[in-house]
Amino acid sequence: MLEYRVVARRIDAHGGMARCKGAKITLDTDVNGRADAFNPAELFLAAIAACMLKGIERVTPMLRFNLRGVEVKLHGIRQDSPPKMASVDYELIVDTDEDDRRLDLLHTNVRKFGTIFNTVSAATRLEGRIVRAAKG
């Protein structure tokens, strides 16, 4: 089993700092929000996106899938009572010349083998689609 460790500290009433390895992320913990940091819901969505991107990096060599770029757009809905993420929708945009069957295969692999993807999809509605990037 793999293990992960992150340490987060309060900086002040407006933010905190999370660290792992040699990386750090400023956290938006201000009750009024702040524009220069991710709040917890945004970090949650970013974790899903990072999982999908990492999954693509992992499977493209095995599938011999050629791409020029990838973008993930996510939209989360938070319910108030009890507070939780009720749903997450995504659009996975791939710049590729691969055919539709291969694009669907990539999507299947992203959904099947992503640790964060699988954890989130077991807890809430996580749905989306893969599309080809527009030419030009």
Order of alpha helices (4+ residues) and beta strands (2+ residues): beta-beta-beta-alpha-beta-beta-alpha-alpha-beta
